[in-house]
Amino acid sequence: MRIVYHHRTHRSHGAEAVHIRGMVEALRHRGHEVTVLSPPGGDPFAEDESQQPQSARNPIWRLISAHCPELLFELLELSYNVFAMMRLVLVAKPDLIYERYFLFSFAGALTAWGRGCRIVYEVNDSSFVDERVRRLALVRLARAIERWALNRADVVVVVSRALATTLEKSVGVDPDKILILPNAVDEGRIVDVVSPAEDNSANEVVIGCVGFFVPWHGLNLLVDAVADLGTAGKGARLLLVGDGPVRSEVEQRAKRLGLSDRLTVTGTVPHGEVGSWLRKMDIAVLPDSNDYGSPMKIFEYMAAGKPIVAPDYGPVLEVLEDGSNGIVFPRHDVRALRDALGKLIEQPALRQCLAEKAREFVLREHTWARNADRLETMLSVAGASIRREPVSRG
């Protein structure tokens, strides 16, 4: 099957790029011909921005996104449909357009209708979600376009049950067309499990977190909890893998709480090197999340064989069972997070048990290959013609 994967994700690294690469490679492995259409500077197959063409590394629209008034930004988002349609019509006629949905986007649905092909929308965000970082100005228009586009899809892929419910109740998408596919891992790139004794010469418990340093990821909560552990005589090291706008705030908070000498911040690392940092962790933490997103780091922690502590959001509870393959704490509760970490510090056997069950679960249920298989099955049920010739990984 000839597939065009279209997206407007400008970050060529991070969770978005991992998701795109994972799904595209899984579909290609199953014999499909996949053409990826990315915005300038947004090639998800570039491990870091240095691999992008010089002209695309810091495009002007990134500055516009960060600084222009919301109304103007949304009008520019609307205008992107013209650019997107010009690119989509130049591709040899596909059997399927797979679009990572973005607000104000109607190019994919309109092109699919005009060219007589099918369309899958992968939805990670919605204009009907309340907890948006960026408040919409043209709310009614965004919602009208979303309803029009998604209701013309053959299949709508979502990353969580909460998002599926939103699309069903607020957007009017037929529930029979919705496929829930949380994030996943590439079983061909799984981090080898290494015991702490082999990879921690200081023999200290290392609590770690991977991700982009933004306010809504709860790093201050994690710093507070680890500092409280030190006060309670259960000291541990804290390893933060990543970078972002709140890095200095987090480091200053750690300093104020007397944690600086037990804190390591790596800065930005290519996704291919994240595994080496995961090997150094004894406990992996998701400090905060939201009600509708599927946190990529949860799946990477599980695949790396790490005991996980995470907040009790719906998408987290869809993959973590408290006390079985992870520990779940009440969101935003620093004392509960501290107690969960303290419990794991004191019980190495529990850490190992949780880690083994988490790894077994993710490799059984949540790989990109399995997601691609589920998508093919859904498309077959929806009446698509699926032609595939398995490709050897060798």
BELKAKA-V587791 format. One line per field, one symbol per residue. ss: DSSP state (@ for helix, = for strand, . for the rest). burial: 1 if it has 9 or more other ideal C-beta (glycine too) atoms within 8 Angstrom, else 0. Layout:
# BELKAKA-V587791
ss->???
burial->???
This chain:
# BELKAKA-V587791
ss->.=====........@@@@@@@@@@@@@@@...=====...........@@@..@@@...@@@@@@@@..@@@@@@@@@@@@@@@@@@@@@.....=====......@@@@@@@@@..======...............@@@@@@@@@@@@....====..@@@@@@@@@@@...@@@===....=.@@@......@@@@......=====....@@@.@@@@@@@@@@@@@.....======....@@@@@@@@@@...@@@===.=...@@@@@@@@....====.........@@@@@@@@...=====..@@@@....=...====....@@@@@@@@@@@@@.@@@@@@@@@@@@@@@@@@.=@@@@@@@@@@@@@@.............
burial->1111111111011011111111111111111101111110111101011001000010100101100001011101100110011011101001111111111111111111001011111111011110000001010001101111111111111111111101110010100011111111111001100001000100001111111110001111111111111100010111111110011001101110101001101100101001101111111111111001111111111111111111111111101100001111101001011111111110000111011111101110011111111111011101010001000000
